[in-house]
Amino acid sequence: MRRFLLFSLVAFFALCAVPRTLQVRARSRQKQTMADMRAIAVAWEARATEIRSYSVDGHHRQQPAERITTADLARALEPKYIRKVPRTDGWGTEFQFSTSDYEADGSAGTYIIRSLGSDARADAVSNIAGGPTLNPADDLIYSNGAFVRYPESAG
């Protein structure tokens, strides 16, 4: 009987500790992802200050939005603006980059950095609301100097 009680007590504490541990790991990954997104943004903004555009490859376009590859962004920013561009978020998924809001001369006026969150799947545009989110699977989005979508604990 004593062993059963001891086992039950250990099992109870384990059941309490596991969800908390997973939550702490998720927050840690979110914080690292947010720090990496800010570092990329600072470098991208510094470059844009010099060239007056968030365009990456030097070709100015007038599309609604242009997807930027991680390799193209790294070529544009390394090593002058950032030593090494973080390529993946805290869950190991590549960041997504894009530009939009093109001026008459074709220069991009907006940039977006996106992490796909813990599920590594893009949220549907209709499901993305700005502001805080409680779900670690939700995308994190940074655009033009501020987080548009972020974990509630970071708000």
C-alpha positions as CSV (number, residue, x, y, z in Angstrom):
1,M,0.0,0.0,0.0
2,R,2.8,2.4,0.8
3,R,4.5,1.8,-2.6
4,F,1.2,2.5,-4.3
5,L,0.7,5.8,-2.5
6,L,4.3,6.8,-3.3
7,F,3.8,5.8,-6.9
8,S,0.5,7.7,-7.0
9,L,2.2,10.8,-5.5
10,V,5.0,10.7,-8.0
11,A,2.6,10.2,-10.9
12,F,0.5,13.1,-9.8
13,F,3.5,15.4,-9.6
14,A,4.7,14.2,-13.0
15,L,1.3,14.9,-14.5
16,C,1.4,18.4,-13.1
17,A,4.9,19.1,-14.2
18,V,4.8,17.9,-17.8
19,P,2.3,20.4,-19.1
20,R,4.2,23.2,-17.3
21,T,7.5,22.1,-18.8
22,L,6.0,22.0,-22.3
23,Q,4.5,25.5,-21.7
24,V,7.9,26.8,-20.6
25,R,9.6,25.3,-23.7
26,A,7.0,26.9,-26.0
27,R,7.5,30.3,-24.4
28,S,11.3,30.0,-24.7
29,R,11.0,29.2,-28.4
30,Q,8.6,32.1,-28.9
31,K,11.0,34.5,-27.1
32,Q,13.9,33.3,-29.2
33,T,11.9,33.6,-32.4
34,M,10.8,37.1,-31.5
35,A,14.4,38.2,-30.7
36,D,15.5,36.8,-34.1
37,M,12.7,38.6,-35.9
38,R,13.7,41.9,-34.2
39,A,17.3,41.4,-35.2
40,I,16.4,40.7,-38.8
41,A,14.1,43.8,-38.8
42,V,16.7,46.1,-37.4
43,A,19.1,45.0,-40.1
44,W,16.5,45.3,-42.8
45,E,15.4,48.7,-41.7
46,A,19.1,49.9,-41.6
47,R,19.5,48.8,-45.2
48,A,16.2,50.4,-46.2
49,T,17.3,53.7,-44.7
50,E,20.3,53.7,-47.0
51,I,18.5,52.6,-50.2
52,R,15.1,54.0,-49.4
53,S,13.3,50.7,-50.0
54,Y,12.7,47.4,-48.4
55,S,13.2,45.7,-51.8
56,V,15.9,43.1,-51.6
57,D,17.2,42.2,-55.0
58,G,17.5,45.7,-56.4
59,H,14.6,45.2,-58.8
60,H,11.7,47.4,-58.0
61,R,8.3,45.9,-58.6
62,Q,4.7,47.0,-58.4
63,Q,3.1,43.7,-57.3
64,P,0.7,43.5,-54.4
65,A,3.3,41.5,-52.4
66,E,6.5,39.8,-53.2
67,R,7.9,36.8,-51.4
68,I,11.6,37.1,-50.5
69,T,13.7,34.0,-50.0
70,T,15.8,33.6,-46.9
71,A,18.9,33.3,-49.2
72,D,18.1,36.6,-51.0
73,L,17.5,38.4,-47.7
74,A,20.8,37.0,-46.3
75,R,22.7,38.2,-49.4
76,A,21.2,41.7,-49.0
77,L,21.9,42.0,-45.3
78,E,25.1,40.0,-44.5
79,P,27.6,41.0,-43.3
80,K,27.1,44.7,-43.5
81,Y,23.8,45.0,-41.5
82,I,23.8,41.7,-39.6
83,R,26.6,39.2,-39.1
84,K,24.3,36.2,-39.8
85,V,20.6,36.3,-40.7
86,P,18.7,33.8,-38.5
87,R,17.1,31.5,-41.0
88,T,14.7,29.4,-38.8
89,D,12.4,30.1,-35.9
90,G,12.5,28.4,-32.5
91,W,10.8,25.3,-34.0
92,G,13.2,24.9,-36.8
93,T,10.9,26.2,-39.6
94,E,12.3,28.8,-42.1
95,F,11.1,32.4,-41.6
96,Q,8.9,33.8,-44.3
97,F,9.7,37.3,-45.7
98,S,7.8,39.5,-48.0
99,T,7.5,43.1,-49.2
100,S,4.5,45.1,-50.3
101,D,3.1,48.7,-50.6
102,Y,5.1,49.6,-53.6
103,E,5.6,53.3,-54.4
104,A,5.3,54.8,-57.9
105,D,9.0,54.1,-58.5
106,G,8.5,50.5,-57.6
107,S,10.3,50.6,-54.2
108,A,8.8,48.5,-51.4
109,G,7.3,50.5,-48.5
110,T,6.5,47.6,-46.2
111,Y,8.2,44.4,-45.1
112,I,6.8,41.4,-43.2
113,I,8.6,38.8,-41.2
114,R,6.6,35.7,-40.4
115,S,7.1,32.7,-38.2
116,L,4.7,29.8,-38.7
117,G,4.6,28.9,-35.0
118,S,4.8,25.5,-33.4
119,D,2.7,23.7,-36.0
120,A,4.9,24.9,-39.0
121,R,1.7,25.7,-41.0
122,A,0.7,29.1,-42.2
123,D,-2.5,30.4,-40.6
124,A,-5.2,31.3,-43.1
125,V,-5.3,35.0,-43.8
126,S,-8.9,35.2,-42.6
127,N,-7.8,33.7,-39.2
128,I,-5.1,36.2,-38.6
129,A,-6.1,39.0,-36.3
130,G,-3.6,41.5,-35.0
131,G,-2.6,41.5,-31.4
132,P,-1.9,38.9,-28.8
133,T,-2.5,35.2,-29.2
134,L,-2.5,32.4,-26.6
135,N,-1.8,29.5,-29.0
136,P,1.9,28.7,-29.7
137,A,0.8,27.2,-33.0
138,D,-0.4,30.6,-34.2
139,D,1.9,32.6,-36.6
140,L,4.0,35.4,-35.2
141,I,4.2,38.4,-37.5
142,Y,6.5,41.5,-37.4
143,S,6.1,44.3,-39.9
144,N,7.6,47.8,-40.2
145,G,9.0,48.1,-36.7
146,A,6.4,46.3,-34.6
147,F,4.8,43.0,-33.9
148,V,1.5,42.7,-35.5
149,R,0.8,39.2,-34.0
150,Y,2.6,38.1,-30.8
151,P,2.2,35.8,-27.8
152,E,0.0,37.3,-25.1
153,S,2.8,37.0,-22.5
154,A,4.8,39.4,-24.7
155,G,2.1,42.1,-24.9
